[in-house]
Amino acid sequence: MNKLPAPLLAKISWRLLPFLLLMYIMAFLDRANVGFAKVAFQADTGISDAAFAFGAGVFFVGYALLEVPSNLIMHRIGARIWMCRIMVTWGLVSAAMMFAHNETTFYVLRFLLGVAEAGFFPGVILYLTYWFPAAHRAQAMGFFYFGAPLAFIFGSPLSGLLLELDGMGGWHGWQWLFAVEGLMAVAVGIWAYFYLTNRPADAQWLTADERRQVQDIIDNEERAKGGHQHSLLAALCQPRVLYLALVYLLIQASVYGVVFYLPSQVAGLLGTKVGLKVGLVSAIPWVCALLAAWWVPGFAQRSQKPRTVASVTLLVAAIGMAASVSFSSPLLGVAALCFAAAGFIAVQPVFWTFPVNALAGAAAAGGIAMINSLGAVGGFIAPIVKNWAEGHFHSPAAGLYLLAGTTVLAAVLVLGIRARMAPTALQPQAV
């Protein structure tokens, strides 16, 4: 595999990755802050648990519908304009959630939030392929995935603090939460227009030799992959793409089965309401996820056994999810959530090395978006399935037990990824 010289890799990494990380923090915070608002929001609006579960999940319907066209547009016009558009519109819609006083408004705004954010995540994954050769992508994606845990490490106390502004200026605390965090995303989106560079060939912050060196390596890798994926349609119809989408759907179901309910789960363990204290304790599992997101992708790359590493990581997540509702002790419950969060966050950058090393050009833009789009269905069904299981079995633990089982299924399916991939389209990988 072609590698960039260490100084050039560091130069690109320090220029791009911290800002992409900031963007992801804003994205994850604005899609998941409804979990922090849940108790106060339902108390003030009278929205039922079933309605909340549907509203939390309907975000992913709008998100999934526009993933592929959004990523194709970004591939054509560049990240500067398109990422700015995505962030500004989603920030405005997220801020408008402060007006969600009934079920219909809640459903519509959550759906529109998904529409606005569609294309952000696969767009960043695609953007990383423009800058980082295959040899460096797992580590780059691992760094990008810091965004999810950091969103909760810093966002959990912030969200808890904003909820405690209840009554200030005549607004409820949950209204302050949506308004402030939404407008933060708008500010970062405007900044993105002036900060991002579309391609290495356009980067004035690199020397001419550096621009040529990076672009040559990327172009050579794209040409090598291009022989295996000639068109967007071919990529979207590939059984391997659909197989990867199924695996990612199961991963996302485990992620959002925990994320949307973690603050209220922690509040239950602590015997208190969601506020600053719960926000601080809720940040602890994401510190563990942050460490795992750094170590696991690098270990997978060094070991040359990414499937095995991904499978074991998912099993750890499943055990943590099940154990988190098996203990009444706050200490043991939070410890179990640490394993759950670490597992389902750290596995994702490893997972994304499979499709990005196989797809090129428009096929990469469409294929990555389709995998993410179908995977987003997991985020839609997780709250609904969790709420159904708890009601059907009359047990608050049943939902996470069920989602832990689907996570085990994902761990098994990961082991079959290599058989579904054309050997010449991916880097050789051992078990």
C-alpha positions in Angstrom: 0.0 0.0 0.0 1.2 3.5 -0.8 1.9 5.7 2.3 2.3 9.4 2.7 5.6 10.6 4.3 5.0 11.2 8.0 5.4 15.0 7.9 2.9 15.3 5.0 0.4 13.0 6.7 0.7 15.1 9.9 0.2 18.3 7.9 -3.0 17.1 6.3 -4.3 15.5 9.4 -3.8 18.5 11.6 -5.4 20.7 9.0 -8.5 18.6 8.3 -9.3 16.2 11.0 -9.9 18.5 14.0 -12.4 20.6 11.9 -14.2 17.5 10.6 -14.3 16.3 14.2 -15.9 19.6 15.3 -18.5 19.2 12.5 -19.3 15.6 13.6 -19.7 16.7 17.2 -22.3 19.2 16.1 -24.1 16.7 14.0 -24.2 14.0 16.6 -25.3 16.4 19.3 -28.1 17.8 17.3 -29.5 14.4 16.3 -29.2 12.9 19.8 -30.0 15.8 22.1 -33.6 14.8 22.0 -32.5 12.1 24.4 -31.6 14.7 27.0 -34.8 16.7 26.4 -36.9 13.5 26.6 -38.3 13.7 30.2 -38.8 17.4 30.4 -40.0 17.6 26.8 -42.6 14.9 27.4 -43.7 16.4 30.7 -44.4 19.8 29.1 -46.0 18.6 25.9 -47.8 15.4 27.0 -46.2 13.4 24.2 -46.4 9.6 24.9 -43.5 7.2 25.0 -44.7 5.6 21.7 -44.9 9.0 20.1 -41.5 10.0 21.3 -40.0 6.7 20.0 -41.5 7.3 16.6 -40.4 11.0 16.5 -36.9 10.1 17.6 -36.7 7.5 14.8 -38.5 9.3 12.0 -35.3 11.5 11.7 -33.7 8.5 9.9 -36.5 8.3 7.3 -35.8 11.8 5.9 -32.1 11.1 6.4 -32.2 7.8 4.4 -34.3 9.1 1.5 -31.7 11.8 0.5 -28.4 10.2 1.4 -27.5 9.0 -2.1 -28.5 12.2 -4.0 -26.8 14.4 -1.4 -23.5 12.5 -1.6 -23.6 12.6 -5.4 -24.1 16.4 -5.3 -21.1 16.7 -3.0 -19.0 14.6 -5.3 -19.9 16.9 -8.1 -19.7 20.4 -6.5 -17.3 19.9 -3.7 -17.4 19.8 0.1 -17.0 23.5 0.8 -20.4 24.5 -0.5 -22.3 21.3 0.3 -21.1 20.8 3.8 -21.9 24.5 4.5 -25.4 24.0 3.2 -26.0 20.8 5.2 -24.8 22.3 8.5 -26.7 25.6 8.2 -30.0 24.0 7.3 -29.8 21.3 9.9 -28.8 23.8 12.6 -31.8 26.0 11.8 -34.2 23.0 11.8 -32.7 21.8 15.1 -33.2 25.2 16.7 -36.8 25.2 15.4 -37.4 22.1 17.6 -38.0 24.6 20.4 -41.4 25.1 18.8 -42.4 21.4 18.9 -45.3 21.6 21.3 -47.3 18.7 19.9 -46.8 15.3 18.2 -47.4 16.5 14.6 -44.8 19.4 14.9 -42.4 17.0 16.6 -42.7 14.4 13.8 -42.4 17.0 11.0 -39.3 18.8 12.5 -37.5 15.5 13.2 -38.2 14.3 9.7 -36.9 17.7 8.3 -33.9 17.4 10.5 -33.0 14.1 8.8 -33.6 15.7 5.4 -31.3 18.6 6.2 -28.5 16.4 7.6 -28.7 13.8 4.9 -25.4 13.3 3.2 -23.2 14.7 6.0 -21.8 11.5 7.4 -21.2 9.6 4.1 -20.0 12.9 2.7 -17.2 13.1 5.3 -16.3 9.5 4.7 -16.1 10.2 1.0 -14.1 13.4 1.6 -11.5 11.4 3.6 -11.0 9.2 0.6 -9.9 12.3 -1.4 -7.2 13.1 1.1 -6.0 9.9 2.8 -4.6 6.8 1.0 -6.0 3.4 2.0 -3.0 2.8 4.3 -4.0 5.7 6.5 -7.8 5.7 6.3 -8.6 3.4 9.3 -6.7 5.8 11.7 -8.2 8.9 10.1 -11.7 7.5 10.4 -10.9 6.5 14.0 -10.0 10.1 14.7 -13.2 11.3 13.0 -15.2 8.9 15.1 -14.0 10.8 18.2 -16.9 13.1 17.3 -19.6 10.9 18.7 -18.1 10.4 22.2 -16.9 14.0 22.3 -20.4 15.2 21.5 -21.5 13.5 24.7 -18.4 14.2 26.8 -18.9 18.0 26.3 -22.5 17.9 25.2 -23.9 15.9 28.1 -22.9 18.5 30.7 -23.9 21.4 28.3 -27.3 19.8 27.7 -27.9 19.2 31.4 -26.9 22.8 32.1 -29.3 24.2 29.4 -32.1 22.1 30.8 -31.6 23.8 34.2 -32.3 27.2 32.5 -36.0 26.2 32.7 -38.1 29.4 33.1 -35.4 31.8 32.0 -36.8 34.3 29.5 -40.1 32.5 29.6 -38.6 29.4 27.8 -38.5 25.8 29.0 -35.1 24.2 29.5 -35.6 21.9 26.6 -36.3 25.0 24.4 -33.0 26.5 25.4 -31.3 23.2 24.6 -32.6 23.0 21.1 -32.1 26.7 20.3 -28.5 27.0 21.5 -27.2 23.7 20.1 -28.9 24.3 16.8 -27.4 27.8 16.3 -24.0 26.4 17.2 -24.2 24.1 14.2 -25.1 27.1 12.0 -22.0 29.0 13.1 -19.7 25.9 12.3 -21.4 25.5 8.9 -20.6 29.0 7.9 -17.0 28.5 9.0 -16.8 25.3 6.9 -17.4 27.3 3.7 -14.2 29.3 4.3 -12.1 26.6 5.9 -12.5 23.4 3.8 -10.6 22.6 0.7 -12.3 20.3 -1.9 -9.3 18.3 -3.2 -5.5 18.1 -2.6 -4.9 19.8 -6.0 -6.7 22.9 -4.6 -4.9 23.1 -1.3 -2.9 26.3 -1.2 -1.7 25.3 2.3 0.3 22.5 0.7 3.4 23.1 -1.5 3.1 22.2 -5.2 5.2 19.0 -4.7 3.0 18.0 -1.7 -0.2 18.6 -3.7 1.1 16.5 -6.6 2.4 13.7 -4.3 -0.9 13.3 -2.5 -3.1 13.6 -5.6 -0.9 11.0 -7.5 -1.3 8.4 -4.8 -5.1 9.0 -4.5 -5.5 8.9 -8.3 -3.5 5.7 -8.7 -5.7 4.0 -6.0 -8.9 5.3 -7.7 -7.8 3.9 -11.0 -7.0 0.5 -9.4 -10.5 0.3 -7.9 -12.2 1.7 -10.9 -11.6 -1.5 -12.8 -13.9 -3.3 -10.4 -16.7 -0.7 -10.0 -17.5 1.0 -13.3 -20.7 2.8 -12.5 -23.0 4.0 -9.8 -25.7 1.6 -10.8 -23.3 -1.4 -10.6 -22.2 -0.3 -7.1 -25.8 0.1 -5.8 -26.8 -3.3 -7.2 -23.9 -5.3 -5.8 -24.9 -7.9 -3.2 -21.8 -7.0 -1.2 -23.0 -3.4 -0.9 -26.4 -4.6 0.4 -24.7 -7.1 2.7 -22.6 -4.3 4.2 -25.8 -2.2 4.5 -27.4 -4.9 6.6 -24.4 -5.1 8.9 -24.4 -1.4 9.3 -28.2 -1.3 10.0 -27.7 -3.7 12.9 -24.8 -1.6 14.2 -26.8 1.6 14.1 -29.8 -0.1 15.8 -27.5 -0.8 18.8 -26.1 2.7 18.7 -29.4 4.5 18.8 -31.1 2.0 21.0 -28.7 3.3 23.7 -28.1 6.9 22.6 -31.7 8.1 22.7 -32.3 6.6 26.1 -28.9 6.8 27.9 -29.6 10.0 29.9 -32.9 8.7 31.2 -31.3 5.3 31.9 -28.5 7.0 33.9 -31.1 9.1 35.7 -32.9 5.9 36.7 -29.7 4.4 38.0 -28.9 7.5 40.0 -32.5 8.0 41.2 -32.7 11.6 40.0 -34.0 13.8 37.2 -32.0 14.6 34.0 -29.9 17.7 34.7 -26.2 18.6 35.2 -25.4 15.7 37.5 -26.9 13.2 35.0 -25.1 15.0 32.2 -21.7 14.6 33.9 -22.3 10.9 34.7 -23.6 10.3 31.2 -20.3 11.6 29.8 -18.3 8.7 31.4 -19.2 6.0 28.9 -18.2 8.3 26.1 -14.8 8.9 27.6 -14.3 5.1 27.3 -15.7 5.2 23.8 -13.2 8.0 22.9 -10.3 5.8 24.0 -11.6 2.8 22.2 -12.2 4.8 19.0 -8.5 5.7 19.0 -7.1 2.3 19.9 -9.3 -0.3 18.1 -9.0 1.0 14.5 -5.2 1.2 14.8 -5.0 -2.3 16.3 -7.2 -3.7 13.5 -5.0 -2.1 10.9 -1.8 -3.4 12.6 -3.2 -6.9 13.2 -4.4 -7.3 9.6 -7.5 -9.0 11.1 -10.1 -6.3 10.8 -13.1 -8.8 10.6 -12.1 -10.5 13.8 -11.4 -7.3 15.6 -14.8 -5.8 14.5 -16.7 -9.0 15.5 -15.1 -9.1 19.0 -15.8 -5.4 19.5 -19.5 -5.9 18.6 -19.7 -8.8 21.1 -18.3 -6.5 23.8 -20.9 -3.9 23.0 -23.7 -6.5 23.1 -22.5 -7.8 26.5 -22.4 -4.2 27.8 -25.9 -3.4 26.6 -27.4 -6.5 28.2 -25.5 -6.0 31.5 -26.4 -2.3 31.8 -30.0 -3.3 32.6 -29.1 -6.3 34.6 -27.6 -4.4 37.5 -29.4 -2.2 40.1 -26.0 -0.8 41.2 -25.3 2.6 39.6 -21.6 1.8 39.5 -22.0 -1.5 37.7 -24.7 -0.1 35.4 -22.6 2.8 34.3 -19.6 0.5 33.9 -21.6 -1.8 31.6 -22.7 1.3 29.5 -19.0 2.1 29.2 -18.4 -1.3 27.4 -21.5 -0.8 25.3 -20.5 2.7 24.1 -16.9 1.7 23.6 -17.9 -1.3 21.5 -20.4 0.3 19.1 -18.4 3.5 18.5 -15.0 1.8 18.0 -16.3 -0.8 15.5 -17.6 1.8 13.1 -14.3 3.2 11.7 -13.1 -0.4 11.2 -16.4 -1.3 9.4 -16.0 1.6 7.0 -12.6 0.5 5.7 -14.4 -2.4 3.9 -16.5 -0.3 1.5 -14.1 2.7 1.0 -11.3 0.4 0.0 -13.5 -1.3 -2.6 -15.4 1.6 -4.3 -14.2 4.5 -6.5 -15.5 7.7 -8.0 -19.3 8.1 -8.3 -19.6 4.4 -7.3 -17.9 5.3 -4.0 -20.2 8.4 -3.5 -23.3 6.4 -4.2 -22.3 3.1 -2.5 -21.1 4.7 0.7 -24.3 6.8 0.8 -26.5 3.7 0.2 -24.8 1.7 3.0 -25.2 4.6 5.4 -28.8 5.3 4.1 -30.0 1.7 4.6 -28.0 1.5 7.8 -29.9 4.6 9.1 -33.0 2.4 9.1 -31.5 0.9 12.2 -31.7 4.3 13.9 -35.4 4.4 12.9 -36.4 1.0 14.1 -34.3 0.9 17.3 -36.5 3.2 19.5 -39.7 1.7 18.1 -38.5 -1.9 18.7 -37.1 -1.1 22.1 -40.4 0.5 23.2 -42.4 -2.4 21.7 -40.3 -5.0 23.5 -40.6 -3.3 26.9 -44.4 -3.1 26.5 -44.9 -6.6 25.1 -42.7 -8.3 27.8 -43.7 -5.8 30.5 -40.0 -5.3 31.3 -37.9 -2.2 31.1 -34.9 -4.4 30.3 -36.5 -6.3 27.4 -35.7 -3.6 24.8 -32.0 -3.6 25.4 -31.9 -7.4 25.7 -33.4 -7.6 22.2 -31.0 -5.0 20.7 -28.1 -6.8 22.4 -29.2 -9.9 20.5 -29.2 -8.0 17.1 -25.7 -6.8 17.9 -24.6 -10.4 18.4 -26.0 -11.1 14.9 -24.0 -8.2 13.5 -20.9 -9.7 15.1 -21.6 -12.9 13.3 -22.3 -11.3 9.9 -19.1 -9.2 10.0 -17.1 -12.5 9.8 -18.8 -13.1 6.4 -17.8 -9.8 4.9 -14.7 -11.0 3.1 -16.6 -13.8 1.3 -19.0 -11.1 -0.1 -16.1 -8.9 -1.4 -14.3 -9.3 -4.6 -10.7 -10.2 -3.5 -9.2 -7.8 -6.1 -11.3 -4.9 -5.0 -10.1 -4.8 -1.4 -6.7 -4.9 0.3 -5.9 -8.5 1.4 -7.2 -9.2 4.8 -6.7 -12.1 7.1 -9.2 -13.5 9.5 
